Amino acid sequence: MDLSHILQLIGGIGLFLYGMKYLGASLERLAGAKLEKTLEKLTGNRFKGLAFGVLVTGVIQSSSATTIMLVGFVNAGIMKLVQTIPVLLGANIGTTITGQILRLGDVSGNGSTLLGMLKPSSFAPLMIGIGAFIMLISKKKKANDTASILLGFGILFFGMTTMEVALDPLKTSESFHEAFTTFTNPFIGLALGILLAMILQSSSAAVGIVQAVAAATGNITMAIVAPMVIGISIGKLFPVFLASIGTKKEAQQVALSQFFISAVGGILGMLVFYLAIVPLNIVNMDAVMNRGNIADFNTAYNICVSLFFLPWCGLVSKVVKTLRKDNKPSKIDQELAMLDVIFLKTPSVALEQCRKVINGMGTTVIENYGIAMDMHEEYNEKEIELLNENERFLDKSETVLNDYMVKVNACQLRPEEQKLATEILHSVMDFERMGDHCIKLYDVAEYNRNAKIAFSPIAKKELGLLSDAVYEVIKTTVGSLTMDRPDLAGKVEPLRDVISSMSEEIRDRHVRRLQNGQCTVQSGISLVECLTSFERISAYCSNVALHVIERHSQIEGFDSHQYTKDIKANSEDYKKYLKEYEEKYSKVLEGTVA
């Protein structure tokens, strides 16, 4: 290897790490109930998970890539650790398919155009191209999120390919090949297998090299192959550990699970092989191995290890969680643990648990709104992880609460309990959408920071005043829900109307400033995006408040639209609150210099 290969290797590692981070962020944005439920079905039991791992790894011919995907899914909160372990076991079997293909040809595996296209080195550029094309022509959020995932996978696999190309000279190095035939100690073979897989970043490539050397020299024996194959199964974990850098502890536990399986499997494999199989002369250690024999041994070994661990997936999960503890349980685990199926035996208790979770969603929206707006004043990197953790909680709560409420509604509920169930079902969607707009407000702050866009002093004052009004409407809404106070809920609609009129006024002022050259188009786009999120958040607050009012109302066939029209025309309370909020916010806005 020369300097150019070393620089290429460094670049490949950089692309690999960036692709992993970008992929995880893209999965978080797109991950919803459908993706989560699809993966849950595919990994619903250990046998399905095993088959899924074999299939995916057999197609992409890389157990490391499959494991890295699982790290991304767990990091995005889409999968749990215990779901990934059968998939990891299946990946260990699936990766041996490459060796079986290579027995039919040379080490490059050029036996099929279709199989060649399915290799990461072939589809990585294709995924990058398709992802970039979609992002350039599409303005739809879902399409762009999907394109980001394709781009993330493409960059990740392109980084892997770049590393493999940088290390390619080692495949044809005579001294490198000689190392395979000069040892007699099985532990040297084990260490050499680990080192080979670590350097090549791929167990398939490492086994392929052993097959190639066997074909080229004709003197590779079982005594050489056995410890090397076991070592290769351990050394392949290096790229997985690279992928887990900077991820959440849950994602790091996936990498540790694969290491635990491979390391313990390797130790047991060496013990069984050299303490039972060899002494009993079950295999001939001096037998010369060809490509097919090596592929068969690799496949048999990995199948035995996977089948051994398959009944113990839960135990592996517990061991790994003990080794890699998270002393502080996540908000998701803490809050959603309240939705236990045992409470379904008493529907009133189950509904109360749901109320606690929905109240938690409300306070989380308040927290995320505060973080997002603080980012417009001063960037604080420490708060970003809390913001993202809160957003994951809101997304997960929507999925889990909806599923739990289906079970609650299947119970026999009293009329007042049915009203509460309806309120919860409607409110959970509104709070999740408020959370999405909090993220959008943060995205605007991040975009402004990166693009060096600054609001004019007057625009800052206007947005600050409107932001305070939105903050109050969120707190009032959450208070009406958590304290079960319809009188507080009655304050939300007039404040929402004030927010709407203020938003229109600020838009008009921006247009005038734009015409006078007092602000830029770029800052105006960011301002309008903020106003849109403010209006949508206040609208969702209005929905939640109306759900609270409806539950306490004695009106038969409550119509929220008609109710809103009636209070605006006839309610003295509405008029009183409207005047109060106009004095507090609208009049102050009028007093600022436009």
C-alpha positions in Angstrom: 0.0 0.0 0.0 1.3 3.5 -0.9 0.3 7.0 0.2 -2.6 7.2 -2.3 -4.2 4.1 -0.9 -3.8 5.3 2.7 -5.5 8.6 1.8 -8.2 6.7 -0.1 -8.8 4.6 3.1 -9.1 7.7 5.2 -11.6 9.2 2.8 -13.6 5.9 2.7 -13.8 5.8 6.5 -15.0 9.5 6.5 -17.7 8.7 3.9 -18.7 5.6 5.8 -19.2 7.5 9.1 -21.0 10.4 7.4 -23.3 8.0 5.5 -24.2 6.3 8.8 -25.1 9.5 10.5 -27.0 10.9 7.5 -28.9 7.6 7.1 -29.9 7.6 10.8 -31.2 11.1 10.7 -33.2 10.4 7.5 -34.7 7.2 9.0 -35.8 9.3 12.0 -37.6 11.8 9.8 -39.4 9.1 7.7 -40.0 6.5 10.4 -43.7 6.3 11.2 -46.2 3.7 12.2 -46.1 1.9 8.8 -42.4 1.3 8.7 -42.3 0.3 12.3 -45.2 -2.1 11.9 -43.7 -3.6 8.8 -40.4 -4.3 10.6 -42.3 -5.6 13.6 -44.1 -8.1 11.3 -40.9 -9.2 9.6 -39.1 -9.7 13.0 -42.2 -10.6 15.0 -40.7 -13.9 16.1 -37.1 -15.2 16.1 -37.6 -17.5 13.2 -39.0 -14.7 11.0 -36.1 -12.5 12.1 -33.6 -15.2 11.3 -35.1 -15.7 7.8 -35.2 -11.9 7.3 -31.5 -11.6 8.2 -30.5 -14.5 5.8 -32.5 -13.0 3.0 -31.3 -9.4 3.3 -27.7 -10.4 3.8 -27.8 -13.0 1.0 -29.0 -10.3 -1.4 -26.5 -7.5 -0.4 -23.7 -10.0 0.3 -22.6 -8.2 3.5 -23.4 -9.1 7.1 -21.7 -5.8 8.1 -24.1 -3.8 6.0 -27.1 -5.6 7.4 -25.8 -5.0 11.0 -25.2 -1.4 10.2 -28.8 -1.0 8.9 -30.0 -2.5 12.2 -27.8 0.0 14.1 -29.5 2.8 12.1 -33.0 1.4 12.8 -32.3 1.1 16.5 -30.7 4.5 16.6 -33.9 5.9 14.9 -36.1 4.2 17.5 -37.7 2.0 14.9 -36.5 -1.4 16.3 -35.7 -2.7 19.7 -32.5 -4.6 20.6 -34.2 -7.9 21.2 -35.8 -7.7 17.7 -32.4 -7.3 16.0 -30.6 -10.4 17.5 -32.4 -13.0 15.4 -31.7 -10.8 12.3 -28.0 -10.7 13.3 -27.9 -14.5 13.5 -29.5 -14.7 10.1 -27.0 -12.2 8.7 -24.2 -14.5 9.9 -25.7 -17.3 7.8 -26.6 -15.1 4.8 -23.0 -13.7 4.4 -21.8 -17.3 3.7 -23.8 -17.3 0.4 -21.0 -15.2 -1.1 -18.5 -18.0 -0.5 -20.9 -20.5 -2.1 -21.1 -18.3 -5.2 -17.3 -17.9 -5.3 -16.8 -21.7 -5.4 -18.3 -21.4 -9.0 -15.7 -18.9 -10.2 -12.9 -16.7 -9.2 -12.7 -14.4 -6.1 -14.5 -11.5 -7.9 -17.6 -13.6 -8.2 -18.4 -12.5 -11.8 -20.9 -15.3 -12.3 -24.0 -13.3 -12.7 -24.9 -9.8 -13.9 -27.8 -9.7 -11.5 -25.7 -10.8 -8.5 -23.1 -8.2 -9.6 -25.7 -5.4 -9.6 -26.8 -6.4 -6.1 -23.3 -5.9 -4.6 -22.9 -2.7 -2.6 -20.2 -1.5 -5.0 -22.7 -1.6 -7.8 -25.8 -0.2 -6.3 -24.2 2.5 -4.1 -23.7 4.9 -7.1 -27.2 4.0 -8.3 -28.7 4.9 -4.9 -26.8 8.1 -4.7 -27.9 9.1 -8.2 -31.6 8.2 -7.7 -31.6 9.9 -4.3 -30.0 13.1 -5.5 -32.3 13.2 -8.6 -35.5 12.9 -6.4 -34.2 15.6 -4.0 -33.6 18.0 -7.0 -37.0 17.6 -8.7 -39.4 16.9 -5.8 -40.7 19.3 -3.2 -42.8 16.8 -1.3 -41.5 16.1 2.2 -42.0 12.3 2.1 -40.3 12.0 -1.2 -37.4 14.0 0.0 -37.1 11.9 3.2 -37.1 8.7 1.1 -34.5 10.2 -1.2 -32.4 11.1 1.9 -32.5 7.4 3.0 -31.3 6.3 -0.5 -28.6 8.9 -0.4 -27.5 7.8 3.1 -27.3 4.2 2.1 -25.5 5.1 -1.0 -22.9 7.2 0.8 -22.5 4.5 3.4 -21.9 1.7 0.9 -19.8 3.9 -1.3 -17.5 4.5 1.8 -17.3 0.8 2.3 -16.4 0.2 -1.3 -13.8 3.0 -1.2 -12.2 1.3 1.8 -12.2 -2.1 0.1 -10.6 -0.5 -3.1 -7.9 1.2 -0.9 -7.0 -2.2 0.6 -7.2 -4.1 -2.7 -3.4 -4.3 -3.1 -3.3 -6.7 -0.1 -5.4 -9.2 -2.0 -2.6 -9.8 -4.6 0.3 -9.4 -2.2 2.6 -12.5 -2.2 3.8 -11.9 1.3 0.2 -11.4 2.4 -0.7 -14.8 0.9 2.3 -16.5 2.3 1.1 -15.7 5.8 -1.7 -18.2 5.3 0.6 -21.2 4.9 3.4 -20.6 7.4 1.6 -21.1 10.7 0.8 -24.3 12.7 -0.6 -22.9 15.9 -4.4 -22.5 15.6 -4.4 -19.4 17.7 -2.1 -17.7 15.1 -4.7 -18.7 12.5 -7.5 -17.3 14.7 -5.6 -14.0 15.1 -4.8 -13.9 11.4 -8.5 -14.4 10.5 -9.5 -11.6 12.8 -6.9 -9.3 11.3 -7.8 -10.2 7.7 -11.5 -9.4 8.2 -10.7 -6.2 10.0 -8.4 -5.0 7.3 -10.7 -5.9 4.4 -13.9 -4.7 6.2 -15.7 -7.8 5.0 -16.0 -11.4 6.1 -17.1 -12.4 2.5 -13.9 -10.8 1.0 -11.8 -12.4 3.7 -13.2 -15.9 3.1 -12.9 -15.2 -0.6 -9.2 -14.5 -0.2 -8.8 -17.8 1.6 -10.6 -19.5 -1.2 -8.4 -17.7 -3.8 -5.2 -18.7 -2.0 -6.4 -22.3 -1.8 -7.0 -22.3 -5.5 -3.7 -20.7 -6.3 -1.4 -22.7 -3.9 -3.2 -26.0 -3.5 -1.8 -26.5 -0.1 -4.4 -24.9 2.3 -5.5 -27.6 4.7 -8.3 -27.9 7.3 -5.8 -27.1 10.0 -5.4 -23.7 8.4 -9.0 -23.0 7.3 -10.8 -23.8 10.6 -9.2 -21.3 12.9 -9.1 -18.6 10.2 -12.8 -18.9 9.4 -13.6 -18.7 13.1 -11.4 -15.6 13.4 -12.9 -14.0 10.3 -16.4 -14.3 11.9 -15.0 -12.1 14.8 -13.0 -9.6 12.8 -15.8 -8.7 10.5 -17.2 -6.5 13.3 -14.8 -3.6 12.8 -17.0 -1.7 10.4 -20.0 -2.3 12.7 -18.2 -0.6 15.6 -17.3 2.3 13.2 -21.0 2.6 12.4 -22.0 2.7 16.1 -19.7 5.7 16.9 -21.8 8.7 17.9 -25.0 6.7 18.1 -27.3 6.2 21.1 -26.5 3.5 23.6 -29.3 1.3 22.2 -27.6 1.4 18.8 -24.2 0.6 20.3 -25.8 -2.4 22.0 -26.6 -3.8 18.6 -22.9 -3.7 17.7 -22.1 -5.2 21.1 -24.7 -8.0 20.5 -23.0 -9.0 17.3 -19.6 -8.9 19.0 -20.9 -11.0 21.9 -22.4 -13.6 19.5 -19.3 -13.8 17.3 -16.8 -13.8 20.2 -18.6 -16.3 22.4 -19.4 -18.4 19.2 -15.7 -18.2 18.3 -14.6 -19.4 21.7 -17.1 -22.2 21.8 -16.3 -23.1 18.2 -12.5 -23.4 19.0 -13.3 -25.4 22.1 -15.7 -27.8 20.4 -13.5 -28.2 17.3 -10.1 -28.8 19.1 -11.4 -30.6 22.2 -14.0 -32.8 20.6 -14.0 -32.9 16.8 -10.2 -33.1 16.3 -9.5 -35.8 19.1 -12.4 -37.9 17.7 -10.9 -37.7 14.2 -14.3 -36.5 12.8 -12.4 -34.4 10.3 -9.0 -34.8 8.6 -6.9 -31.8 9.6 -4.4 -32.6 6.9 -7.0 -32.7 4.1 -6.3 -30.2 1.3 -9.2 -27.7 1.0 -10.6 -26.3 -2.3 -13.0 -23.4 -2.7 -16.1 -25.5 -2.2 -14.8 -27.2 1.0 -13.9 -23.8 2.5 -17.4 -22.4 1.6 -19.1 -25.4 3.1 -17.1 -25.2 6.3 -17.8 -21.4 6.6 -21.6 -22.0 6.0 -21.7 -25.0 8.5 -19.9 -23.1 11.2 -22.1 -20.0 11.0 -25.3 -22.1 10.9 -24.2 -24.0 14.0 -23.4 -20.7 15.9 -26.7 -19.1 14.8 -28.8 -22.1 15.8 -27.0 -22.3 19.1 -27.9 -18.7 20.0 -31.4 -18.6 18.5 -33.2 -19.9 21.7 -31.2 -17.5 23.8 -32.0 -14.2 22.1 -33.6 -12.7 25.2 -30.6 -13.8 27.4 -28.2 -12.2 24.9 -30.2 -9.0 25.0 -30.1 -8.9 28.9 -26.3 -9.6 28.9 -25.6 -6.9 26.4 -27.8 -4.4 28.3 -25.9 -5.2 31.5 -22.5 -4.7 29.7 -23.6 -1.5 28.0 -25.9 0.2 30.5 -27.9 3.3 30.1 -28.2 4.5 33.7 -30.8 7.0 32.7 -33.9 5.3 31.1 -35.2 7.2 28.1 -38.4 9.2 28.2 -40.0 6.7 25.8 -39.3 3.7 28.1 -40.4 5.6 31.2 -43.7 7.1 29.9 -44.9 4.3 27.6 -44.2 1.7 30.3 -47.5 3.0 31.9 -49.5 1.5 29.0 -49.3 -2.1 30.3 -51.9 -4.6 29.1 -52.6 -5.6 32.7 -54.5 -2.3 33.1 -57.0 -3.4 30.4 -58.7 -5.6 32.9 -59.9 -2.3 34.5 -60.7 0.1 31.6 -61.0 3.2 33.9 -57.4 2.6 35.1 -56.2 2.0 31.5 -57.8 5.3 30.5 -56.1 7.1 33.4 -52.8 5.7 32.2 -53.5 7.0 28.7 -54.2 10.4 30.2 -50.9 10.4 31.9 -49.1 9.7 28.6 -51.1 12.4 26.7 -50.3 14.8 29.5 -46.6 13.9 29.1 -46.9 14.6 25.3 -48.3 18.1 26.1 -45.5 19.0 28.5 -43.0 17.6 25.9 -44.4 19.9 23.2 -44.0 22.9 25.6 -40.4 21.9 26.2 -39.6 21.4 22.5 -41.2 24.6 21.5 -39.0 26.4 24.1 -35.9 24.7 22.8 -36.7 25.4 19.1 -37.4 29.1 19.8 -34.2 29.5 22.0 -32.2 28.2 19.0 -33.3 31.3 17.1 -31.6 33.4 19.7 -28.5 31.3 20.6 -27.4 28.0 19.2 -27.0 25.3 21.8 -25.7 22.0 20.6 -26.4 20.3 23.9 -30.2 20.9 23.5 -30.4 19.2 20.1 -30.3 15.6 21.5 -33.0 16.5 24.0 -35.1 18.0 21.2 -34.7 14.8 19.1 -35.3 12.5 22.0 -38.5 14.4 22.7 -39.6 14.2 19.1 -39.0 10.4 19.1 -41.1 10.2 22.2 -44.0 12.1 20.5 -43.8 9.9 17.4 -43.6 6.7 19.4 -46.4 7.8 21.7 -48.8 8.4 18.8 -48.2 4.8 17.5 -48.3 3.1 20.9 -51.3 5.1 22.3 -53.4 4.5 19.2 -52.7 0.8 19.4 -53.5 0.7 23.1 -56.6 2.8 22.7 -58.0 0.2 20.2 -57.7 -2.4 23.0 -59.3 0.0 25.5 -62.2 0.7 23.2 -62.8 -3.0 22.8 -63.6 -3.1 26.5 -67.0 -2.2 27.9 -66.8 1.6 28.6 -69.3 3.8 30.3 -70.6 6.9 28.4 -68.2 9.3 30.2 -65.3 6.9 29.6 -66.2 6.8 25.9 -66.0 10.6 25.8 -62.6 10.5 27.4 -61.4 7.9 25.0 -62.5 10.0 22.0 -60.7 13.1 23.5 -57.5 11.1 23.9 -57.6 9.6 20.4 -58.1 13.1 18.8 -55.6 14.9 21.1 -52.7 12.5 20.5 -52.6 13.3 16.8 -52.7 17.0 17.5 -49.8 16.9 19.9 -47.7 14.8 17.6 -48.3 17.4 14.8 -47.4 20.2 17.1 -44.2 18.4 17.8 -43.5 18.2 14.1 -43.9 22.0 13.8 -41.5 22.5 16.7 -38.9 20.6 14.7 -39.7 22.7 11.7 -39.1 25.9 13.8 -35.7 24.4 14.8 -34.9 23.6 11.2 -35.5 27.2 10.2 -33.1 28.3 13.0 -30.5 25.8 11.8 -30.9 26.9 8.2 -30.5 30.5 9.1 -27.4 29.7 11.1 -25.8 27.7 8.3 -26.8 30.2 5.6 -25.9 33.2 7.8 -29.4 34.6 7.4 -30.4 37.2 10.1 -33.9 38.7 10.6 -34.0 42.5 10.8 -34.4 44.0 14.3 -38.0 44.9 13.7 -38.8 41.4 12.4 -37.1 39.9 15.5 -39.4 42.0 17.7 -42.5 41.0 15.8 -41.6 37.3 15.8 -40.7 37.4 19.5 -44.1 38.9 20.4 -45.9 36.4 18.3 -43.8 33.6 19.7 -44.8 34.6 23.2 -48.5 34.4 22.2 -48.0 30.9 20.7 -46.1 29.8 23.9 -49.1 31.0 26.0 -51.6 29.2 23.8 -49.7 26.0 24.1 -49.4 26.3 27.9 -53.1 27.2 28.2 -54.1 24.2 26.1 -51.9 21.8 28.0 -53.1 23.2 31.3 -56.8 22.8 30.3 -56.0 19.1 29.4 -53.9 18.2 32.4 -56.1 20.0 35.0 -59.3 19.0 33.1 -60.5 22.6 33.1 -62.9 23.6 30.3 -62.7 27.2 31.5 -59.0 27.3 30.5 -59.9 25.6 27.2 -62.3 28.5 26.6 -59.3 30.9 26.4 -57.6 29.1 23.6 -59.9 30.1 20.7 -59.7 33.9 21.2 -56.0 33.7 21.6 -55.8 31.6 18.4 -57.7 34.3 16.6 -55.3 37.0 17.9 -52.4 34.9 16.7 -53.9 34.5 13.2 -54.5 38.3 12.9 -51.0 39.0 14.1 -49.5 36.6 11.6 -51.4 38.3 8.7 -50.2 41.7 9.9 -46.6 40.5 10.1 -46.8 39.1 6.6 -48.1 42.4 5.3 -45.3 44.3 7.0 -42.7 41.9 5.6 -44.1 42.6 2.0 -43.7 46.3 2.6 -40.2 46.0 3.9 -39.3 43.8 1.0 -40.6 46.4 -1.4 -38.6 49.1 0.4 -35.4 47.0 0.3 -35.3 46.7 4.1 -35.1 42.9 4.2 -34.0 40.1 1.9 -36.0 37.4 0.1 -34.1 34.7 1.9 -34.9 36.0 5.4 -38.5 36.5 4.2 -38.8 32.8 3.4 -37.6 31.8 6.8 -40.0 34.3 8.4 -43.0 32.9 6.5 -42.1 29.4 7.5 -42.1 30.4 11.1 -45.5 32.2 10.8 -46.9 29.0 9.1 -45.8 26.8 12.0 -47.1 29.3 14.6 -50.5 29.3 12.9 -50.6 25.5 12.6 -49.6 25.0 16.2 -52.3 27.4 17.4 -54.8 25.5 15.2 -53.9 22.2 16.8 -54.2 23.8 20.2 -57.7 24.9 19.3 -58.6 21.3 18.4 -57.3 20.0 21.7 -59.2 22.7 23.7 -62.4 21.9 21.8 -62.1 18.2 22.7 -61.9 19.2 26.4 -64.9 21.4 26.0 -66.9 18.7 24.1 -66.3 16.2 26.8 -67.8 18.5 29.5 -70.5 19.8 27.2 -74.1 18.7 27.6 -74.8 19.5 23.9 -76.1 16.4 22.0 -74.2 15.9 18.7 -71.6 18.5 19.5 -70.4 20.2 16.3 -67.1 22.0 16.9 -67.4 24.3 13.9 -70.9 25.4 14.9 -69.8 25.8 18.5 -66.9 28.0 17.4 -69.3 30.2 15.3 -71.8 30.5 18.1 -69.2 31.6 20.8 -67.7 34.2 18.5 -71.1 35.7 17.9 -72.7 35.3 21.3 -70.2 34.5 24.1 -69.3 37.3 26.5 -66.4 35.2 27.8 -65.0 34.9 24.2 -65.3 38.7 23.7 -63.7 39.4 27.1 -60.7 37.1 26.4 -60.3 38.4 22.9 -60.0 41.9 24.1 -57.6 40.9 26.8 -55.3 39.2 24.3 -55.6 42.0 21.8 -54.4 44.4 24.5 -51.6 42.0 25.5 -50.3 41.2 22.0 -52.0 42.9 19.1 -51.8 46.5 20.5 -48.1 46.0 21.3 -47.5 44.9 17.8 -49.3 48.0 16.5 -46.9 50.1 18.6 -43.8 48.7 17.0 -42.3 50.5 14.0 -43.3 48.7 10.8 
